[in-house]
Amino acid sequence: MAIKMTMPKLSDTMEEGTIIKWLKKEGEAIKAGQVVAEAESDKATMELEAFDEGILKKIVVPEGGKVGVGGLIAVIGEEDEDISDILEANEEDTKPEPEKTKETNKTETESKAPEPPKPAVAAPPPTTVSPPAKTDIKTASDGTRLKASPLAKKLAGEKGVNLRSLQGSGTGGRIIRRDVINFLDKVQNSEAAEKEPVKVNLTTMRDVISRRMTLSKTTIPHFYLTTEVDVRKTAEFRKALNESQSDIKISFNDIIVKAVSLALKKHKNINASFAGDHILQHDRIDIGVAVTLDEGLITPVVRNCDQKSIGDISKEIRSMVKRAKERKLVPEEYTKATFTISNLGMYNIEEFSAIINPPEAAILAVGAVKKVPVIEEDQISIGQRMKLTLSSDHRVIDGVAAALFMRDLKKRIENPMAMVL
């Protein structure tokens, strides 16, 4: 019996997938569990396995082709099996909606009163400037002599400019070098204006990002709170950790992830999701860490952060970031976060506001660590400061609740020794 091979749902946001490569050809034998193709979702590249053995009778979606989740990509069957009914049914399912018949169009056209024709308006002549053909720069066809400076004549000869087409700005209408330069500038600007912009097609990931972020920004009532954190002790703490162990290098972000997890454990109303007619407050603390890829953004998720040491968090983040850039993460590693952290500090960005990743209720934007003048005990000294901005869903989180969370988070980052390692 013929078996349909369909596009699986490789992520919670996936709506369609792209076949990157077929590892088997039509007519080849396939074993159950054998990888037959590679497909790309909006987040990663995954291997597609066959769940049954048989012959790869038909590849429905070629390499580079796209198909929706659950769509037919191939048919596996016995060597002499007829699969025409499956292919015909798939063709019917994927056939676009038929256009209206001519009779329907005719009826609709007749039902509308004809509009009187609008008078034709002549199109204005083009305004682009282009250099005229090169002519004798000394005299015109009628034998009259040009009034032009030697420098203007020399430049016009080099650039192929017809001086008869220029209006002189010198004494007595004499054409000077500046007139030729101005004419050339106009030509250059006109040519630059005519250049078409470069068209860049959306990747699957960028398409999903555009739709999800538009949905988030237009349907979620965002509000933002920013606080400045003293990270002098945090920097000393990080340095001591890195000096005490050679196998890992702790970053500021690793410490922030740990601090956020402990703050979320206390403030469960922040570790929440909006679910239509109710709110979900999560016991698990799974933090997504935004990672930039060439084609978009992905958020590997560190599970149960509150139960892990800073060192374990650091190792896990580095491993997932590496595999994310190689497009080797599996869906379980980048879905179902309860909170997200986006850090642009490494790009020297001091402060920014991030867009919430639904259904999460909040996201934390982390800025760069800066050395700034600070006043301590009426004395000016050099301090280290970092700005944090919390974007919150006002349907789930009120201003005071967000402020209390940020106050707690600030204390934890400023006193890192209090955090369990």
VOGUMI-509445 format. One record per residue (C-alpha): x, y, z; residue in one letter. Coordinates in steps of 0.001 Angstrom, whole numbers. Example, Ala and Ser with C-alpha at 12.3 -4.5 7.8 and 13.67 -1.06 7.14 Angstrom:
# residues 2
+---------+---------+---------+------+
|      px |      py |      pz | resn |
+---------+---------+---------+------+
|   12300 |   -4500 |    7800 |    a |
|   13670 |   -1060 |    7140 |    s |
+---------+---------+---------+------+
# end
This chain:
# residues 421
+---------+---------+---------+------+
|      px |      py |      pz | resn |
+---------+---------+---------+------+
|       0 |       0 |       0 |    m |
|    1364 |    3405 |   -1000 |    a |
|    2477 |    5695 |    1852 |    i |
|    2260 |    9471 |    1731 |    k |
|    5320 |   11361 |    2983 |    m |
|    4258 |   14810 |    4202 |    t |
|    5961 |   17961 |    5468 |    m |
|    6131 |   17765 |    9286 |    p |
|    5666 |   20751 |   11613 |    k |
|    9263 |   21511 |   12579 |    l |
|    8538 |   24483 |   14862 |    s |
|    5602 |   26037 |   16672 |    d |
|    5574 |   28968 |   14208 |    t |
|    6113 |   26950 |   11041 |    m |
|    3459 |   27198 |    8329 |    e |
|    5446 |   25897 |    5359 |    e |
|    8787 |   24259 |    4694 |    g |
|   11355 |   24219 |    1911 |    t |
|   12967 |   21047 |     558 |    i |
|   16706 |   21751 |     614 |    i |
|   18001 |   18432 |    -670 |    k |
|   16785 |   14964 |   -1637 |    w |
|   19149 |   12224 |    -457 |    l |
|   17284 |    9530 |   -2414 |    k |
|   16202 |    9409 |   -6038 |    k |
|   12939 |    8185 |   -7533 |    e |
|   13033 |    4410 |   -7930 |    g |
|   15482 |    3841 |   -5047 |    e |
|   14662 |    1518 |   -2164 |    a |
|   14097 |    3116 |    1262 |    i |
|   14229 |    1577 |    4724 |    k |
|   12135 |    2648 |    7699 |    a |
|   13987 |    5319 |    9714 |    g |
|   16267 |    6229 |    6831 |    q |
|   16887 |    9928 |    6145 |    v |
|   15609 |   10706 |    2644 |    v |
|   15605 |   14525 |    2520 |    a |
|   16590 |   17748 |    4252 |    e |
|   13994 |   20458 |    4846 |    a |
|   14198 |   24026 |    6117 |    e |
|   11673 |   25568 |    8463 |    s |
|   11625 |   29170 |    9643 |    d |
|   14119 |   28255 |   12378 |    k |
|   16346 |   25340 |   11345 |    a |
|   17312 |   22714 |    8782 |    t |
|   16028 |   19251 |    9675 |    m |
|   16474 |   15726 |    8348 |    e |
|   13278 |   14007 |    7178 |    l |
|   13023 |   10295 |    7867 |    e |
|   10856 |    7681 |    6177 |    a |
|    8544 |    5863 |    8577 |    f |
|    7972 |    2927 |    6220 |    d |
|   10091 |     925 |    3804 |    e |
|    9481 |     646 |      87 |    g |
|   10389 |    2325 |   -3193 |    i |
|   10517 |    6117 |   -3569 |    l |
|    7860 |    6157 |   -6282 |    k |
|    7471 |    9914 |   -6724 |    k |
|    9122 |   13111 |   -5503 |    i |
|    6266 |   15625 |   -5445 |    v |
|    8191 |   18659 |   -4166 |    v |
|   11583 |   19179 |   -5865 |    p |
|   14659 |   20715 |   -4262 |    e |
|   13991 |   24383 |   -3570 |    g |
|   10222 |   23821 |   -3602 |    g |
|    7945 |   24953 |    -769 |    k |
|    4919 |   23206 |     696 |    v |
|    2650 |   23850 |    3672 |    g |
|    2754 |   21793 |    6861 |    v |
|    1066 |   18459 |    6150 |    g |
|    1497 |   18874 |    2406 |    g |
|    2540 |   15909 |     267 |    l |
|    6255 |   15857 |    -582 |    i |
|    6745 |   12258 |   -1792 |    a |
|    5062 |    8859 |   -2217 |    v |
|    6569 |    5558 |   -1077 |    i |
|    5138 |    2261 |   -2329 |    g |
|    5814 |   -1094 |   -3907 |    e |
|    7766 |   -1314 |   -7152 |    e |
|    4802 |   -1942 |   -9500 |    d |
|    2171 |     -98 |   -7446 |    e |
|     -99 |    2432 |   -9154 |    d |
|     -47 |    5761 |   -7281 |    i |
|   -1890 |    7837 |   -9872 |    s |
|   -4934 |    8257 |   -7620 |    d |
|   -2757 |    9796 |   -4842 |    i |
|   -1088 |   12186 |   -7272 |    l |
|   -4424 |   13193 |   -8832 |    e |
|   -5972 |   13809 |   -5427 |    a |
|   -2974 |   15931 |   -4398 |    n |
|   -3228 |   17909 |   -7630 |    e |
|   -6888 |   18623 |   -6908 |    e |
|   -6104 |   19673 |   -3319 |    d |
|   -3375 |   22076 |   -4412 |    t |
|   -5208 |   23460 |   -7451 |    k |
|   -5878 |   27228 |   -7115 |    p |
|   -9429 |   28519 |   -6828 |    e |
|  -11058 |   28623 |  -10306 |    p |
|  -11633 |   32029 |  -11811 |    e |
|  -15136 |   33279 |  -12440 |    k |
|  -16664 |   32106 |  -15711 |    t |
|  -17091 |   34454 |  -18610 |    k |
|  -20878 |   34336 |  -18152 |    e |
|  -20521 |   35386 |  -14495 |    t |
|  -18144 |   38168 |  -15432 |    n |
|  -20548 |   39263 |  -18154 |    k |
|  -23471 |   39368 |  -15716 |    t |
|  -21458 |   41365 |  -13197 |    e |
|  -20330 |   43755 |  -15891 |    t |
|  -23891 |   44277 |  -17165 |    e |
|  -25160 |   44940 |  -13626 |    s |
|  -22885 |   47926 |  -13299 |    k |
|  -23738 |   51173 |  -15020 |    a |
|  -21020 |   52146 |  -17493 |    p |
|  -18920 |   55082 |  -16430 |    e |
|  -18408 |   57917 |  -18902 |    p |
|  -14972 |   57828 |  -20459 |    p |
|  -12447 |   60193 |  -18955 |    k |
|  -10688 |   62595 |  -21288 |    p |
|   -7198 |   61467 |  -22140 |    a |
|   -4399 |   63526 |  -20638 |    v |
|   -1115 |   63694 |  -22443 |    a |
|    1801 |   62391 |  -20411 |    a |
|    4392 |   65040 |  -19524 |    p |
|    7690 |   64808 |  -21370 |    p |
|   10514 |   62993 |  -19546 |    p |
|   12726 |   65203 |  -17413 |    t |
|   15844 |   63027 |  -17354 |    t |
|   19063 |   64738 |  -18346 |    v |
|   21523 |   63028 |  -20655 |    s |
|   24662 |   64416 |  -22312 |    p |
|   24244 |   65392 |  -25955 |    p |
|   26380 |   63985 |  -28701 |    a |
|   29882 |   65407 |  -28964 |    k |
|   30217 |   68309 |  -31425 |    t |
|   32822 |   70819 |  -32399 |    d |
|   33398 |   72848 |  -29242 |    i |
|   34652 |   75884 |  -31169 |    k |
|   31919 |   76555 |  -33695 |    t |
|   28316 |   75564 |  -34333 |    a |
|   26787 |   74395 |  -37623 |    s |
|   25952 |   77994 |  -38554 |    d |
|   29601 |   78976 |  -38250 |    g |
|   29136 |   81281 |  -35241 |    t |
|   31797 |   81159 |  -32576 |    r |
|   31122 |   80044 |  -28984 |    l |
|   31772 |   82295 |  -26035 |    k |
|   33560 |   79877 |  -23717 |    a |
|   36666 |   79941 |  -21580 |    s |
|   39625 |   77716 |  -22529 |    p |
|   39113 |   75590 |  -19373 |    l |
|   35420 |   75094 |  -20205 |    a |
|   36307 |   74046 |  -23763 |    k |
|   38957 |   71617 |  -22529 |    k |
|   36639 |   69990 |  -19976 |    l |
|   33756 |   69813 |  -22472 |    a |
|   36030 |   68104 |  -24980 |    g |
|   37149 |   65523 |  -22397 |    e |
|   33605 |   64740 |  -21237 |    k |
|   31818 |   64939 |  -24591 |    g |
|   29613 |   67873 |  -23653 |    v |
|   28039 |   70032 |  -26374 |    n |
|   28708 |   73588 |  -25213 |    l |
|   25848 |   74880 |  -27431 |    r |
|   23385 |   73234 |  -24994 |    s |
|   24711 |   75183 |  -22000 |    l |
|   23739 |   78588 |  -20692 |    q |
|   26819 |   80600 |  -19759 |    g |
|   27045 |   82318 |  -16388 |    s |
|   30173 |   84303 |  -17153 |    g |
|   30498 |   87874 |  -18373 |    t |
|   28333 |   88477 |  -21438 |    g |
|   26905 |   84927 |  -21246 |    g |
|   30351 |   83356 |  -21560 |    r |
|   30458 |   79648 |  -20678 |    i |
|   32940 |   78949 |  -17904 |    i |
|   34276 |   75735 |  -16385 |    r |
|   31747 |   75850 |  -13527 |    r |
|   28865 |   75703 |  -16061 |    d |
|   30243 |   72453 |  -17491 |    v |
|   30712 |   70956 |  -14012 |    i |
|   27141 |   71864 |  -13008 |    n |
|   25811 |   70232 |  -16159 |    f |
|   27775 |   67029 |  -15468 |    l |
|   26471 |   66971 |  -11881 |    d |
|   22886 |   67173 |  -13141 |    k |
|   23487 |   64273 |  -15502 |    v |
|   25060 |   62176 |  -12756 |    q |
|   22261 |   62885 |  -10271 |    n |
|   19630 |   62068 |  -12892 |    s |
|   21281 |   58746 |  -13696 |    e |
|   21544 |   57866 |  -10002 |    a |
|   17844 |   58624 |   -9489 |    a |
|   16914 |   56251 |  -12307 |    e |
|   18681 |   53238 |  -10743 |    k |
|   16283 |   50577 |   -9483 |    e |
|   16485 |   49426 |   -5839 |    p |
|   17821 |   45934 |   -5161 |    v |
|   15076 |   43388 |   -4584 |    k |
|   15822 |   40863 |   -1813 |    v |
|   13343 |   37999 |   -1505 |    n |
|   12192 |   37072 |    1989 |    l |
|   13681 |   33907 |    3419 |    t |
|   11316 |   31547 |    5236 |    t |
|   12693 |   32778 |    8556 |    m |
|   12406 |   36465 |    7664 |    r |
|    8838 |   35962 |    6407 |    d |
|    7776 |   34371 |    9710 |    v |
|    9575 |   37065 |   11718 |    i |
|    7816 |   39821 |    9783 |    s |
|    4386 |   38323 |   10373 |    r |
|    4931 |   37476 |   14060 |    r |
|    6448 |   40837 |   14950 |    m |
|    3665 |   42684 |   13128 |    t |
|    1118 |   40592 |   15039 |    l |
|    2916 |   41296 |   18329 |    s |
|    3250 |   45035 |   17861 |    k |
|    -303 |   45532 |   16571 |    t |
|   -2176 |   43269 |   19014 |    t |
|    -142 |   43423 |   22238 |    i |
|    -303 |   46664 |   24282 |    p |
|    3399 |   47146 |   25037 |    h |
|    4758 |   49355 |   27799 |    f |
|    8401 |   49858 |   28734 |    y |
|   10425 |   50355 |   31919 |    l |
|   14150 |   51154 |   31965 |    t |
|   16540 |   50947 |   34902 |    t |
|   20283 |   51552 |   35237 |    e |
|   22339 |   48901 |   36996 |    v |
|   25689 |   49274 |   38758 |    d |
|   27763 |   46366 |   37418 |    v |
|   31095 |   47099 |   39130 |    r |
|   30700 |   44153 |   41520 |    k |
|   29333 |   42035 |   38674 |    t |
|   32464 |   42714 |   36614 |    a |
|   34683 |   41732 |   39555 |    e |
|   32588 |   38609 |   40145 |    f |
|   32830 |   37633 |   36477 |    r |
|   36606 |   38160 |   36456 |    k |
|   37043 |   35973 |   39547 |    a |
|   34924 |   33207 |   38025 |    l |
|   36900 |   33197 |   34788 |    n |
|   40230 |   33177 |   36622 |    e |
|   39165 |   30214 |   38746 |    s |
|   38305 |   27961 |   35807 |    q |
|   39823 |   27557 |   32379 |    s |
|   37220 |   25381 |   30645 |    d |
|   34565 |   28097 |   30310 |    i |
|   34418 |   31874 |   29995 |    k |
|   31484 |   33521 |   31752 |    i |
|   29890 |   36524 |   30037 |    s |
|   27769 |   39308 |   31483 |    f |
|   24832 |   37769 |   29657 |    n |
|   25284 |   34418 |   31437 |    d |
|   25074 |   36195 |   34799 |    i |
|   22016 |   38177 |   33661 |    i |
|   20238 |   34978 |   32567 |    v |
|   20797 |   33496 |   36025 |    k |
|   19675 |   36675 |   37786 |    a |
|   16536 |   36883 |   35624 |    v |
|   15667 |   33256 |   36388 |    s |
|   15835 |   33885 |   40148 |    l |
|   13788 |   37066 |   39837 |    a |
|   11144 |   35253 |   37751 |    l |
|   10930 |   32556 |   40409 |    k |
|    9824 |   35223 |   42868 |    k |
|    7664 |   37189 |   40406 |    h |
|    5535 |   34532 |   38711 |    k |
|    3202 |   37173 |   37307 |    n |
|    6042 |   38164 |   34936 |    i |
|    6799 |   34561 |   33955 |    n |
|    3422 |   34310 |   32273 |    a |
|    1524 |   34106 |   28990 |    s |
|   -1700 |   35622 |   27683 |    f |
|   -4160 |   32915 |   26585 |    a |
|   -7260 |   34758 |   25392 |    g |
|   -9743 |   34477 |   28257 |    d |
|   -7144 |   33621 |   30916 |    h |
|   -3498 |   34064 |   31921 |    i |
|   -1012 |   31215 |   32355 |    l |
|    1597 |   31610 |   35110 |    q |
|    4420 |   29122 |   34534 |    h |
|    6237 |   27141 |   37219 |    d |
|    9005 |   26274 |   34750 |    r |
|   11527 |   29015 |   33994 |    i |
|   12677 |   28542 |   30411 |    d |
|   14555 |   31569 |   29096 |    i |
|   15035 |   32244 |   25390 |    g |
|   18287 |   33968 |   24401 |    v |
|   18032 |   35878 |   21117 |    a |
|   20711 |   34925 |   18570 |    v |
|   21238 |   36815 |   15309 |    t |
|   21637 |   34828 |   12094 |    l |
|   22300 |   36136 |    8582 |    d |
|   18674 |   35594 |    7605 |    e |
|   16963 |   36565 |   10845 |    g |
|   16673 |   35804 |   14531 |    l |
|   16321 |   32625 |   16584 |    i |
|   15941 |   32161 |   20343 |    t |
|   17543 |   29000 |   21792 |    p |
|   15900 |   28178 |   25117 |    v |
|   17725 |   27347 |   28348 |    v |
|   15361 |   25125 |   30338 |    r |
|   14951 |   25396 |   34128 |    n |
|   17501 |   28196 |   34444 |    c |
|   16784 |   28691 |   38130 |    d |
|   18048 |   25152 |   38835 |    q |
|   21345 |   25515 |   36928 |    k |
|   24661 |   27136 |   37826 |    s |
|   26026 |   30096 |   35892 |    i |
|   28697 |   27800 |   34484 |    g |
|   26137 |   25285 |   33222 |    d |
|   24053 |   28096 |   31724 |    i |
|   27145 |   29452 |   29963 |    s |
|   28078 |   26064 |   28468 |    k |
|   24515 |   25420 |   27298 |    e |
|   24127 |   28834 |   25670 |    i |
|   27426 |   28527 |   23797 |    r |
|   26553 |   25063 |   22535 |    s |
|   23130 |   26144 |   21293 |    m |
|   24412 |   29369 |   19722 |    v |
|   26978 |   27364 |   17745 |    k |
|   24370 |   24895 |   16523 |    r |
|   21889 |   27703 |   15818 |    a |
|   24371 |   29343 |   13437 |    k |
|   24828 |   25938 |   11773 |    e |
|   21011 |   25550 |   11557 |    r |
|   21236 |   22318 |   13565 |    k |
|   18916 |   23073 |   16480 |    l |
|   15924 |   20792 |   16946 |    v |
|   12483 |   22344 |   17655 |    p |
|   12618 |   21386 |   21345 |    e |
|   15622 |   23697 |   21721 |    e |
|   14062 |   26908 |   20403 |    y |
|   10351 |   26726 |   21290 |    t |
|    8130 |   27289 |   24326 |    k |
|   10225 |   29818 |   26223 |    a |
|    8485 |   31586 |   29112 |    t |
|   10652 |   34729 |   28923 |    f |
|   13199 |   36125 |   26446 |    t |
|   16404 |   38158 |   26787 |    i |
|   17789 |   40210 |   23886 |    s |
|   21309 |   41591 |   24357 |    n |
|   22781 |   44177 |   21965 |    l |
|   25483 |   45323 |   24367 |    g |
|   28212 |   43687 |   22301 |    m |
|   27273 |   46074 |   19476 |    y |
|   27820 |   49094 |   21755 |    n |
|   24071 |   49821 |   21978 |    i |
|   23387 |   51557 |   25291 |    e |
|   19605 |   51214 |   25390 |    e |
|   16770 |   49826 |   23240 |    f |
|   13249 |   48401 |   23462 |    s |
|   12530 |   44875 |   22254 |    a |
|    9261 |   43538 |   20798 |    i |
|    7536 |   40832 |   22853 |    i |
|    7651 |   37308 |   21462 |    n |
|    4073 |   35985 |   21910 |    p |
|    2646 |   34247 |   23829 |    p |
|    5277 |   35401 |   26364 |    e |
|    4271 |   38406 |   28446 |    a |
|    7647 |   40159 |   28602 |    a |
|   11114 |   40503 |   27086 |    i |
|   14254 |   42098 |   28555 |    l |
|   16542 |   44287 |   26423 |    a |
|   20153 |   44473 |   27657 |    v |
|   22451 |   47355 |   26735 |    g |
|   26228 |   47777 |   26808 |    a |
|   28347 |   48130 |   29936 |    v |
|   29664 |   51700 |   30012 |    k |
|   32205 |   53532 |   32145 |    k |
|   30521 |   56737 |   33324 |    v |
|   31088 |   59415 |   35979 |    p |
|   29029 |   58692 |   39098 |    v |
|   28575 |   60468 |   42434 |    i |
|   29293 |   58357 |   45514 |    e |
|   29323 |   59961 |   48939 |    e |
|   29469 |   63421 |   47333 |    d |
|   32549 |   62406 |   45336 |    q |
|   32743 |   61937 |   41577 |    i |
|   34254 |   58635 |   40547 |    s |
|   34276 |   56339 |   37515 |    i |
|   31559 |   53696 |   37626 |    g |
|   30333 |   50896 |   35377 |    q |
|   26685 |   51061 |   34402 |    r |
|   24328 |   49065 |   32214 |    m |
|   20742 |   49830 |   31168 |    k |
|   17982 |   47233 |   31148 |    l |
|   14595 |   47786 |   29487 |    t |
|   11610 |   45532 |   30145 |    l |
|    8870 |   45364 |   27490 |    s |
|    5638 |   44132 |   29080 |    s |
|    2217 |   42998 |   27852 |    d |
|    -218 |   45284 |   29681 |    h |
|   -2958 |   42652 |   29406 |    r |
|    -917 |   40457 |   31744 |    v |
|    1425 |   42777 |   33674 |    i |
|     685 |   46071 |   35406 |    d |
|    3208 |   48853 |   35798 |    g |
|    3842 |   48306 |   39508 |    v |
|    4366 |   44561 |   39013 |    a |
|    6924 |   45243 |   36284 |    a |
|    8651 |   47857 |   38460 |    a |
|    8941 |   45432 |   41393 |    l |
|   10428 |   42777 |   39114 |    f |
|   12984 |   45243 |   37732 |    m |
|   13917 |   46397 |   41250 |    r |
|   14480 |   42803 |   42328 |    d |
|   16502 |   42018 |   39187 |    l |
|   18665 |   45114 |   39705 |    k |
|   19518 |   44040 |   43280 |    k |
|   20481 |   40543 |   42159 |    r |
|   22787 |   41773 |   39392 |    i |
|   24404 |   44342 |   41692 |    e |
|   25028 |   41657 |   44335 |    n |
|   26085 |   38626 |   42274 |    p |
|   27681 |   36759 |   45199 |    m |
|   24165 |   36174 |   46535 |    a |
|   23312 |   34061 |   43507 |    m |
|   23688 |   30299 |   43763 |    v |
|   26485 |   29110 |   41432 |    l |
+---------+---------+---------+------+
# end
